[in-house]
Amino acid sequence: TMLTNYIQAAMRHARYEILSDTNEFYGEIPDCQGVYATAATLEDCRTQLQEVLEGWIVLGLRFGHEIPAMD
């Protein structure tokens, strides 16, 4: 579906790093303001990031916010 394709494309834009003070993984999708997550493992960080993205999309559509294009 179009939503699944969008989520997959957005996740390909995700950037991850390890936070030096906590050794947790931090992930964000720079084109989607406010979409970020932290977790103890990279896998958990990716999962949480996708959940945040899905909620961000739903709220954005509900409130008529512009959703950035993803390639």
Secondary structure, DSSP 8 states (H G I E B T S, - for coil): -HHHHHHHHHHHT-EEEE-TTT--EEEE-TTSTT-EEEESSHHHHHHHHHHHHHHHHHHHHHTT-------
